[in-house]
Amino acid sequence: MTKMATVAAEVDKKRVLCRVSYESLRTKFGASDDMLMHSVVARHRTDIQEAARKIIERDDYESDGSVLIKTSDL
């Protein structure tokens, strides 16, 4: 099972979960296994939110209504 970090967005007054894998965070931001992932998310929240916004604008939702942020999106 892939470990994921999740941030929330609001779209049309509905909550949308935006997920990014720990592996993508490691690849993009150089996070090490020793770093707490919530610290990485907090430090790079603006980048993650911007990636989520672009995915939402493309209307590229997963079947469960969430969005998946890939390394290439960051």
C-alpha positions as CSV (number, residue, x, y, z in Angstrom):
1,M,0.0,0.0,0.0
2,T,1.3,3.4,-1.0
3,K,1.5,5.9,1.8
4,M,-0.2,9.2,1.0
5,A,-0.3,12.7,2.4
6,T,-3.7,14.4,2.1
7,V,-4.7,18.1,1.9
8,A,-8.2,19.3,1.5
9,A,-9.6,21.8,-1.0
10,E,-13.0,23.3,-1.3
11,V,-14.7,23.2,-4.7
12,D,-18.3,24.5,-5.1
13,K,-18.7,24.3,-1.3
14,K,-17.7,20.7,-1.3
15,R,-14.6,19.2,0.4
16,V,-12.2,17.5,-2.1
17,L,-9.3,15.4,-0.8
18,C,-6.1,15.9,-2.6
19,R,-3.6,13.1,-2.2
20,V,0.1,13.0,-3.0
21,S,2.3,9.9,-2.4
22,Y,5.2,10.0,0.0
23,E,7.4,8.9,-2.9
24,S,6.4,11.9,-4.9
25,L,7.2,14.2,-1.9
26,R,10.6,12.5,-1.6
27,T,11.3,12.8,-5.3
28,K,10.2,16.4,-5.8
29,F,11.3,18.0,-2.5
30,G,14.1,15.7,-1.4
31,A,12.4,14.6,1.7
32,S,14.3,11.8,3.5
33,D,12.8,8.9,5.4
34,D,14.0,10.6,8.6
35,M,11.8,13.7,7.9
36,L,8.3,13.7,9.1
37,M,6.1,13.9,6.1
38,H,3.6,16.4,7.7
39,S,6.6,18.8,8.0
40,V,7.3,18.4,4.3
41,V,3.7,19.0,3.4
42,A,3.6,22.1,5.6
43,R,6.8,23.5,4.1
44,H,5.6,22.9,0.5
45,R,1.9,23.4,1.0
46,T,1.7,26.2,-1.5
47,D,3.2,24.0,-4.3
48,I,0.9,21.1,-3.4
49,Q,-2.2,23.4,-3.4
50,E,-1.2,24.9,-6.7
51,A,-0.8,21.4,-8.2
52,A,-4.2,20.4,-6.8
53,R,-5.8,23.5,-8.2
54,K,-4.6,22.7,-11.7
55,I,-5.9,19.2,-11.5
56,I,-9.3,20.4,-10.2
57,E,-9.4,23.0,-13.0
58,R,-8.8,20.1,-15.6
59,D,-11.7,18.3,-13.9
60,D,-9.3,15.3,-13.4
61,Y,-10.9,13.6,-10.4
62,E,-10.4,10.0,-9.3
63,S,-13.5,7.7,-9.2
64,D,-13.9,8.5,-5.4
65,G,-14.0,12.3,-6.1
66,S,-10.5,12.9,-4.8
67,V,-7.6,14.2,-6.8
68,L,-4.2,12.4,-7.1
69,I,-1.2,14.7,-7.3
70,K,1.6,13.0,-9.2
71,T,5.3,13.9,-9.2
72,S,4.9,15.4,-12.6
73,D,2.1,17.7,-11.3
74,L,4.4,19.2,-8.7
